[in-house]
Amino acid sequence: MKIAEVPNIKESSMEYTVKAEETGRRVRDILRRSMGVSYTAMKSAKWNGRLWLNGENVFTDAKVQAGDRVCIEWASDTPAYRPRRFDLPLEIPWEDEHLMAVVKPAPLASQSSRNHPDDSLENAVYTYFGCPEDFVYRPVNRLDKGTSGLMMIAKAPYAQHLMQRQLHTPGFRRRYLALTDGIPEKRLGMIDLPIAKAPGATVKREIHPEGKPSRTRYRVLGEKDGKAVILLELETGRTHQIRVHLSAIGCPVRGDFLYGTEQPEELPGRFALHSAVLAFQHPVTGEKILLISRPAWANGIQDPVLLMDFD
């Protein structure tokens, strides 16, 4: 069975008509929230003059009105950083001609950057594909350098954008496993605390009453020696959400240098957080895909436990 083609998505561009309730928002909000455009694609379009509002070239801070047409042109397949060969054996639990799932090890940057021009998942995927000249890295979701587990990567622009439209919807479910220092008072619950950027910080976040609404469901699966293994599912997708929320209830992720206590010998360069479950509907075939991965410290947890409801 084929899913009906999403209107206004083409090989070279995507166009969106602003709704009445979106009046006053900025182009960047429409691109990211309403159109599901990745940050990398938006940044590339911004600096290369490929953003349009009613046919006029604009920047991302332009405000929109109901009925406005926002258009982004796809990049001409030119990556921000030239990929480099990086021979890293990849664990690939599922793949077809449109998408692939990878179990990212940690510590490993999801994407190449000035700080990680060589050792990145992006370069490992580039090498896996045989170092093609026209390679473009298209991650659907990302994980922090210190987080391991399942990531979805698209092989073409249409697949990436159709998948990213599912992010933070029931159509794309992600669950995580965390090993924490401390045990929550309740074995089952919801952490509903707003998150904002910490003052003066570039990366660190904090709980703040004026922050963005942030909700994380959790279930304690086991506990021992003052530590807990916790299953978590995000209802929102804020930066460092799980790490900030668990720290806020007194149970920081073990090894988290930013929100807890670093464990350089036990967890060198990383912390005990793992993307364990990915469930989604294939944007082209309509097939329902379920993928499961376990870290070594949670290897005995069975599939039905990872798929339990949070009610």
C-alpha positions as CSV (number, residue, x, y, z in Angstrom):
1,M,0.0,0.0,0.0
2,K,1.3,3.5,-0.9
3,I,0.8,6.6,1.2
4,A,-0.8,9.4,-0.7
5,E,1.9,11.9,-1.8
6,V,2.2,14.9,0.6
7,P,1.0,18.1,-1.3
8,N,3.5,20.7,-2.2
9,I,6.6,18.5,-1.8
10,K,8.7,18.3,-4.9
11,E,12.1,17.1,-5.9
12,S,13.5,20.7,-5.7
13,S,11.3,22.5,-3.2
14,M,8.6,22.4,-0.5
15,E,5.8,25.1,-0.3
16,Y,3.5,25.7,2.6
17,T,0.5,28.0,3.1
18,V,0.4,29.8,6.5
19,K,-2.7,29.1,8.6
20,A,-4.6,31.8,10.5
21,E,-3.4,30.6,13.9
22,E,0.2,30.9,12.6
23,T,-0.1,34.6,11.9
24,G,2.8,36.6,13.5
25,R,5.2,33.6,13.6
26,R,8.6,33.8,11.9
27,V,9.6,32.0,8.8
28,R,12.0,29.8,10.9
29,D,9.1,28.6,13.1
30,I,7.0,27.7,10.0
31,L,9.9,25.9,8.4
32,R,10.8,23.9,11.6
33,R,7.5,23.3,13.2
34,S,4.9,23.3,10.4
35,M,6.9,22.1,7.5
36,G,9.3,19.7,9.4
37,V,12.4,21.1,7.7
38,S,15.7,20.1,9.4
39,Y,17.9,22.7,11.0
40,T,20.7,21.8,8.6
41,A,18.5,22.3,5.5
42,M,17.1,25.6,6.9
43,K,20.5,26.9,7.7
44,S,21.8,26.0,4.2
45,A,18.8,27.7,2.6
46,K,19.1,30.8,4.7
47,W,22.7,31.4,3.7
48,N,22.3,30.5,0.1
49,G,19.2,32.6,-0.7
50,R,16.8,29.6,-1.1
51,L,14.0,30.8,1.2
52,W,10.9,32.6,-0.3
53,L,7.9,34.3,1.2
54,N,5.2,35.0,-1.5
55,G,7.9,34.8,-4.1
56,E,10.2,37.2,-2.4
57,N,13.6,36.1,-1.1
58,V,13.6,36.4,2.8
59,F,15.6,35.5,5.9
60,T,14.3,33.3,8.7
61,D,13.3,36.1,11.0
62,A,10.6,37.5,8.6
63,K,7.1,37.4,10.1
64,V,4.2,35.7,8.3
65,Q,0.5,36.3,7.8
66,A,-2.4,34.0,7.1
67,G,-2.4,32.9,3.5
68,D,1.3,33.6,3.0
69,R,3.3,31.1,0.9
70,V,6.5,29.9,2.5
71,C,8.9,28.1,0.1
72,I,12.2,26.4,0.7
73,E,14.3,25.1,-2.2
74,W,16.3,22.0,-1.5
75,A,20.1,22.3,-1.4
76,S,22.0,21.4,-4.5
77,D,23.4,18.4,-2.6
78,T,26.4,20.4,-1.3
79,P,27.3,19.4,2.3
80,A,28.3,21.9,4.9
81,Y,31.5,19.9,5.5
82,R,33.3,17.8,2.9
83,P,32.9,14.2,4.1
84,R,36.0,12.2,4.9
85,R,36.7,8.5,5.0
86,F,36.2,7.1,8.5
87,D,36.3,3.3,8.7
88,L,34.0,2.5,11.5
89,P,32.0,-0.8,11.4
90,L,28.3,0.2,11.6
91,E,25.5,-1.8,13.2
92,I,22.6,-1.5,10.7
93,P,19.5,-3.3,12.0
94,W,17.3,-2.2,9.0
95,E,17.7,-0.7,5.6
96,D,15.9,-0.2,2.3
97,E,16.3,2.0,-0.8
98,H,14.8,5.0,1.0
99,L,16.0,4.9,4.6
100,M,18.4,3.2,6.9
101,A,18.6,2.7,10.7
102,V,22.0,2.8,12.4
103,V,22.9,2.1,16.0
104,K,25.2,5.0,16.9
105,P,28.0,4.2,19.3
106,A,29.1,6.6,22.0
107,P,31.0,8.8,22.2
108,L,30.6,9.7,18.6
109,A,29.3,13.0,17.0
110,S,26.2,12.4,14.9
111,Q,27.3,15.0,12.4
112,S,30.6,16.5,11.2
113,S,31.6,19.8,12.5
114,R,34.6,22.0,13.1
115,N,35.3,20.1,16.3
116,H,34.7,16.7,14.7
117,P,35.7,16.9,11.0
118,D,36.9,13.2,10.9
119,D,35.3,11.1,13.6
120,S,31.5,11.4,13.1
121,L,28.6,9.1,12.2
122,E,28.2,11.2,9.0
123,N,31.7,10.2,7.8
124,A,31.1,6.6,8.8
125,V,27.9,6.5,6.7
126,Y,29.8,8.2,3.8
127,T,32.4,5.4,4.0
128,Y,29.7,2.7,4.3
129,F,28.2,3.9,1.0
130,G,31.6,3.7,-0.7
131,C,32.6,7.4,-0.5
132,P,30.4,8.6,-3.4
133,E,31.2,12.0,-4.9
134,D,27.5,13.1,-4.6
135,F,27.1,12.0,-1.0
136,V,24.8,14.1,1.2
137,Y,24.1,13.2,4.8
138,R,20.4,13.3,5.7
139,P,19.7,12.3,9.3
140,V,16.1,12.2,10.3
141,N,16.8,12.5,14.1
142,R,20.0,13.2,16.0
143,L,21.6,12.0,19.2
144,D,24.1,13.8,21.4
145,K,27.7,12.7,21.1
146,G,27.5,10.9,24.5
147,T,24.2,9.1,23.7
148,S,24.1,5.8,21.9
149,G,21.4,4.0,20.0
150,L,19.0,4.0,17.1
151,M,19.2,6.8,14.5
152,M,17.3,7.0,11.3
153,I,19.0,8.3,8.1
154,A,17.3,9.1,4.8
155,K,18.9,8.4,1.4
156,A,17.1,11.2,-0.5
157,P,15.6,14.6,0.3
158,Y,12.0,13.5,-0.1
159,A,12.5,10.6,2.4
160,Q,14.2,12.9,4.9
161,H,11.5,15.6,4.8
162,L,8.6,13.1,4.8
163,M,10.1,11.4,7.9
164,Q,10.8,14.7,9.7
165,R,7.1,15.6,9.3
166,Q,6.4,12.6,11.6
167,L,8.8,13.8,14.3
168,H,7.1,14.5,17.6
169,T,3.9,12.9,16.4
170,P,2.4,9.5,17.3
171,G,3.6,8.3,13.8
172,F,7.3,8.4,14.9
173,R,7.8,7.0,18.4
174,R,11.2,7.0,20.2
175,R,11.9,5.4,23.5
176,Y,15.1,5.6,25.5
177,L,16.8,3.7,28.3
178,A,18.7,5.5,31.0
179,L,20.9,4.3,33.9
180,T,20.6,6.9,36.6
181,D,22.3,7.9,39.8
182,G,19.3,7.9,42.1
183,I,15.9,6.3,42.0
184,P,12.7,8.2,41.3
185,E,10.2,8.4,44.2
186,K,7.4,7.1,41.8
187,R,8.1,4.1,39.6
188,L,5.8,5.5,36.9
189,G,5.1,9.1,36.0
190,M,5.3,12.2,33.8
191,I,8.0,14.9,34.2
192,D,6.3,18.1,33.1
193,L,8.8,20.9,33.6
194,P,9.6,23.7,31.2
195,I,13.1,23.9,29.8
196,A,15.1,27.0,28.7
197,K,18.7,27.7,27.8
198,A,20.8,28.4,30.8
199,P,21.9,32.1,31.1
200,G,25.3,32.6,29.4
201,A,25.4,29.1,28.1
202,T,25.7,27.9,24.5
203,V,24.6,24.3,25.1
204,K,23.4,23.8,28.7
205,R,19.7,23.9,29.5
206,E,17.8,24.3,32.8
207,I,14.3,24.2,34.3
208,H,12.8,27.6,34.1
209,P,9.2,28.8,34.5
210,E,9.4,30.8,31.3
211,G,11.0,27.9,29.3
212,K,9.3,25.8,26.6
213,P,6.8,23.2,27.7
214,S,8.5,19.9,28.1
215,R,7.1,16.5,29.0
216,T,8.8,13.2,29.5
217,R,7.0,9.9,30.4
218,Y,9.0,7.4,32.4
219,R,8.8,3.9,34.0
220,V,11.4,2.5,36.4
221,L,12.3,-1.0,35.1
222,G,14.8,-1.9,37.8
223,E,16.9,-0.6,40.7
224,K,20.0,-1.6,42.5
225,D,22.7,0.1,44.7
226,G,21.1,3.5,44.4
227,K,20.8,3.3,40.6
228,A,17.8,2.8,38.4
229,V,17.2,1.6,34.8
230,I,14.5,3.8,33.4
231,L,12.4,3.6,30.2
232,L,11.5,7.0,28.8
233,E,9.4,8.5,26.0
234,L,9.4,12.1,24.9
235,E,6.1,14.0,24.3
236,T,8.2,17.0,23.3
237,G,11.6,17.3,21.8
238,R,13.7,19.9,23.6
239,T,17.5,19.9,23.6
240,H,18.8,17.6,26.4
241,Q,15.3,17.0,27.5
242,I,15.8,13.6,29.2
243,R,19.0,14.7,30.8
244,V,17.6,17.9,32.2
245,H,14.4,16.3,33.4
246,L,16.1,13.4,35.1
247,S,18.5,15.7,36.8
248,A,15.6,17.9,38.0
249,I,14.0,15.0,39.9
250,G,17.3,14.1,41.5
251,C,18.2,11.2,39.2
252,P,20.8,12.4,36.7
253,V,21.9,10.1,33.9
254,R,25.0,8.2,35.1
255,G,28.1,9.7,33.6
256,D,26.4,13.0,32.5
257,F,29.2,15.6,32.8
258,L,26.8,18.5,32.3
259,Y,23.8,17.6,34.5
260,G,25.3,14.9,36.8
261,T,28.7,13.4,37.6
262,E,31.1,12.3,35.0
263,Q,32.4,8.7,35.2
264,P,35.5,8.7,33.0
265,E,36.6,5.2,33.8
266,E,33.2,3.5,33.6
267,L,31.8,5.6,30.8
268,P,34.7,7.3,29.0
269,G,33.4,10.3,27.0
270,R,29.8,9.3,27.3
271,F,26.8,8.8,29.6
272,A,24.3,6.0,30.1
273,L,21.6,7.0,27.8
274,H,20.5,4.9,24.8
275,S,17.9,5.3,22.0
276,A,16.3,1.9,22.4
277,V,13.1,1.9,20.4
278,L,12.1,3.4,17.0
279,A,8.6,2.8,15.6
280,F,7.3,4.6,12.6
281,Q,5.2,4.3,9.4
282,H,7.3,4.1,6.3
283,P,6.6,7.3,4.3
284,V,6.6,5.6,0.9
285,T,5.4,2.0,1.4
286,G,3.1,2.6,4.4
287,E,4.8,-0.4,6.2
288,K,4.9,-0.2,10.0
289,I,8.5,-0.5,11.2
290,L,9.6,-1.4,14.8
291,L,13.3,-1.4,15.7
292,I,14.8,-2.3,19.1
293,S,18.3,-1.9,20.5
294,R,19.7,-2.5,23.9
295,P,22.9,-1.2,25.7
296,A,25.1,-3.6,27.5
297,W,23.8,-2.4,30.9
298,A,20.2,-3.3,30.0
299,N,20.8,-6.4,27.9
300,G,18.4,-8.5,29.9
301,I,15.3,-6.4,29.3
302,Q,12.9,-8.2,27.0
303,D,11.0,-6.6,24.1
304,P,7.5,-6.6,25.7
305,V,8.9,-4.6,28.6
306,L,10.3,-1.9,26.3
307,L,6.9,-1.7,24.6
308,M,4.7,-1.4,27.7
309,D,2.3,1.4,28.0
310,F,3.0,4.3,30.4
311,D,-0.5,4.3,31.8
